[in-house]
């Protein structure tokens, strides 16, 4: 009698007819290796995408600032070569600023085919809604990298019939030291609106700040920074409220039209080499950045 061949249970069973060897399931080791490779690729890709998005935001913001600078130059060419007014300092005076045609968001907007900002504000107030520039990252009014921690724009004045006040929001600001300090030094009342500095009177236009990115929230700076708690409800500012959302700094537009990225810490360090806001006779005009073209930029 023929004895049947004995096959060890450790030997693989023969493949089923018609099923190729490549159709076998992955082993656990192969699955773990695949997952690890995918995780590695994701870990490399996500930061790269973040850097690409940040670079895109920076490019768009610089383009916006350049357009505002070109608009101001165009406005000056038909207004005795003057620089638009940067506006009153505090929020309660925003109504005064908006009512003034030479206020930069009114004057420069017309050169770009945009509605003057006073019309944007009044249209929203009349319709009792939020101003459209608040959350529009594609707007020339906004730095797309700005990430406010507020629920809505800054407000001023009395409430309308549905409880909504007049509103404004800026992530770009004009250098407050251009016209206002010059007026004070000349003996004119602060925020005189009909006497404006001229482009030709800027002695060092390649170093004199025209506009800059304004911080969108206090936490762009660490809590121990000397400027962390500055209020940001402005359409104009100096080094005190300069942005830090682009790799720890922001973009500055100079009076000659060129643009530069600057580290917040560098811009907020005075000529004496200190960031201390109480530096005796501290001067924030430096070899690279001039805020007050008429004299020392005091804190």
C-alpha positions in Angstrom: 0.0 0.0 0.0 1.3 3.4 -0.9 1.9 5.7 2.2 0.6 9.3 1.6 3.3 12.0 1.8 3.4 13.8 5.2 3.6 17.6 5.0 4.7 19.7 8.0 2.2 22.2 9.3 5.0 24.8 9.2 5.2 24.7 5.4 3.1 27.3 3.6 0.0 26.0 2.0 0.0 26.0 -1.8 -1.4 29.1 -3.4 -5.0 28.8 -4.5 -5.4 28.3 -8.2 -5.6 31.6 -10.1 -4.4 33.8 -7.2 -1.0 35.4 -7.9 1.6 35.6 -5.2 1.5 39.4 -5.3 -2.0 39.4 -4.0 -0.9 38.2 -0.5 -1.8 40.6 2.4 0.9 42.9 3.9 2.6 41.6 6.9 2.5 43.6 10.2 6.1 44.7 9.7 5.3 46.0 6.2 2.3 47.9 7.4 4.3 49.5 10.2 7.0 50.6 7.8 4.4 52.1 5.4 2.8 54.0 8.2 6.2 55.3 9.4 7.1 56.5 5.9 3.8 58.3 5.4 4.2 59.9 8.9 7.7 61.1 7.9 6.4 62.5 4.6 3.6 64.4 6.4 6.0 65.7 8.9 8.2 67.1 6.2 5.3 68.4 4.1 3.2 70.3 6.7 6.0 72.7 7.8 6.9 73.2 4.1 3.3 74.1 3.3 3.2 76.4 6.3 6.3 78.2 5.1 4.9 78.5 1.6 1.6 80.0 3.1 3.6 82.4 5.2 5.7 83.5 2.3 2.6 84.1 0.2 1.0 86.2 3.0 4.2 88.2 3.3 4.3 88.8 -0.5 0.7 90.0 -0.6 1.1 92.3 2.4 4.2 93.9 0.8 2.3 94.4 -2.4 -0.5 96.1 -0.5 1.8 98.4 1.3 3.5 99.3 -2.0 0.2 100.2 -3.5 -0.7 102.5 -0.6 2.7 104.2 -1.0 2.1 104.7 -4.7 -1.3 106.1 -4.0 0.1 108.6 -1.5 2.7 109.7 -4.0 -0.1 110.1 -6.6 -2.2 112.1 -4.2 0.7 114.3 -3.4 1.3 115.0 -7.1 -2.0 116.8 -7.3 -1.9 118.3 -3.8 1.2 120.5 -3.8 3.5 117.5 -3.2 2.2 117.0 0.3 2.0 113.8 2.3 -1.5 112.8 3.5 -2.4 113.3 7.1 -1.9 110.3 9.4 -4.9 111.1 11.5 -5.6 111.9 15.1 -4.1 109.7 17.7 -6.9 108.1 19.7 -10.1 106.3 19.0 -12.5 109.0 20.3 -11.0 111.3 17.6 -11.6 108.8 14.8 -14.8 110.7 13.8 -12.6 113.8 13.3 -10.1 111.9 11.2 -12.7 110.2 9.0 -14.4 113.6 8.3 -11.1 115.0 7.0 -10.4 114.4 3.2 -6.6 114.5 3.8 -6.8 111.6 6.2 -4.7 108.9 4.5 -7.5 106.2 4.3 -9.6 108.8 2.5 -7.0 110.5 0.4 -5.0 107.4 -0.8 -8.1 105.2 -1.3 -9.3 107.5 -4.0 -6.0 107.1 -5.9 -6.6 103.3 -6.0 -10.2 103.4 -7.1 -11.5 102.4 -3.6 -14.2 104.0 -1.5 -12.8 106.5 1.0 -12.7 104.8 4.4 -15.3 107.3 5.8 -17.8 105.9 3.2 -17.0 102.3 4.2 -17.6 103.2 7.8 -20.8 105.2 7.2 -22.3 102.6 4.8 -21.9 99.9 7.4 -23.3 102.1 10.2 -26.3 103.1 8.1 -27.0 99.4 7.4 -26.1 98.4 11.0 -23.6 95.7 10.0 -19.9 95.0 10.4 -17.6 96.8 8.0 -16.6 94.6 5.1 -12.9 95.2 5.6 -12.9 93.5 8.9 -12.5 89.8 7.8 -11.6 90.2 4.1 -8.0 88.9 3.8 -8.1 89.7 0.1 -8.7 93.4 0.8 -6.0 96.0 0.3 -6.8 97.2 3.8 -5.6 93.9 5.4 -2.4 92.0 5.9 -3.5 88.4 5.2 -1.2 87.2 7.9 -3.0 89.3 10.6 -4.8 87.0 13.0 -6.8 89.2 15.5 -7.9 87.8 18.8 -11.0 90.0 18.8 -14.6 89.2 17.9 -14.9 92.3 15.8 -13.4 95.7 14.7 -12.7 98.6 16.9 -15.7 100.8 17.7 -16.4 104.4 18.4 -19.3 106.9 18.8 -22.8 106.2 19.7 -24.8 103.0 18.8 -27.2 102.9 15.9 -30.8 101.6 16.0 -29.7 98.0 16.2 -26.9 98.6 18.7 -24.0 98.7 16.3 -21.5 101.5 16.6 -19.3 102.9 13.9 -16.3 100.7 13.3 -12.8 100.6 11.9 -10.0 98.1 11.5 -6.4 98.6 10.2 -3.5 96.2 9.9 -1.5 98.9 8.1 -0.7 102.2 9.7 0.9 105.5 8.7 3.9 106.8 10.7 2.4 109.2 13.2 5.6 111.1 13.6 5.6 112.6 10.0 3.0 115.4 10.2 1.9 115.6 13.8 5.4 116.0 15.3 6.4 118.4 12.6 3.3 120.5 13.4 4.0 120.6 17.1 7.7 121.5 16.6 6.5 124.3 14.3 4.2 125.7 17.0 1.0 124.7 15.4 -1.8 123.0 17.3 -1.5 119.2 17.4 -3.5 117.5 14.6 -3.8 120.6 12.5 -5.2 119.1 9.3 -4.6 121.8 6.7 -0.8 122.1 7.1 1.0 119.0 5.8 4.6 118.1 5.4 5.9 117.8 1.8 7.8 114.9 0.2 10.7 117.2 -0.6 11.1 118.2 3.1 12.0 114.6 4.0 15.8 114.8 4.3 16.5 111.0 4.3 13.6 109.4 2.4 15.3 106.0 2.1 15.4 105.7 5.9 12.3 107.6 6.9 9.3 105.4 7.7 6.1 106.2 5.7 3.9 103.2 6.6 4.3 99.9 8.5 2.3 96.8 9.5 0.4 97.4 12.7 0.1 94.5 15.2 -3.3 92.8 15.0 -3.1 91.6 18.6 -1.0 92.2 21.6 0.2 88.6 21.7 2.3 89.0 18.6 4.8 90.0 21.2 5.7 88.0 24.3 4.1 89.1 27.6 7.4 90.5 29.0 8.0 92.7 25.9 7.9 96.4 26.9 5.3 97.1 24.2 3.1 94.1 24.7 0.2 95.9 26.3 0.0 98.8 23.9 -3.5 99.5 22.7 -3.8 98.8 19.0 -6.9 100.8 18.0 -5.1 103.0 15.6 -4.8 104.0 11.9 -1.3 105.4 12.7 1.6 104.4 14.9 5.3 104.4 15.4 7.7 101.7 16.5 5.6 101.0 19.6 2.9 99.1 17.8 5.0 97.6 15.0 4.0 94.1 13.9 5.8 90.9 14.9 3.7 88.3 12.9 6.2 87.8 10.0 9.0 85.7 11.5 9.2 88.0 14.6 8.9 91.2 12.6 7.0 93.0 9.9 7.3 95.1 6.7 8.1 98.8 6.5 7.5 101.1 3.6 9.9 104.0 3.4 9.3 107.5 1.9 11.4 106.7 -1.2 9.0 103.8 -2.0 11.2 100.9 -1.1 10.1 98.1 1.2 12.0 96.1 3.8 11.4 93.4 6.4 12.5 94.3 9.9 12.8 92.4 13.1 10.5 93.9 15.8 13.3 93.9 18.3 15.6 95.8 16.0 13.0 98.5 15.2 12.1 98.9 18.9 15.8 99.3 20.0 16.7 103.0 20.3 19.9 104.8 19.3 21.3 104.2 22.8 21.0 100.4 22.2 18.2 99.9 24.6 14.5 98.8 24.4 13.7 100.3 27.7 10.9 102.8 27.3 12.3 104.9 30.1 15.7 105.4 28.6 16.8 108.9 29.5 16.7 111.0 26.3 16.0 107.8 24.4 15.9 108.4 20.6 14.2 105.9 18.4 15.6 107.5 15.3 18.5 105.1 14.4 20.9 104.6 11.5 18.4 102.4 9.7 15.0 103.8 10.8 13.8 107.4 11.1 10.4 108.0 12.5 10.6 111.7 13.3 12.2 113.5 10.4 12.3 116.8 12.3 14.3 115.7 15.3 14.9 112.9 17.9 12.1 110.4 18.1 11.3 110.4 21.8 9.2 107.6 23.3 
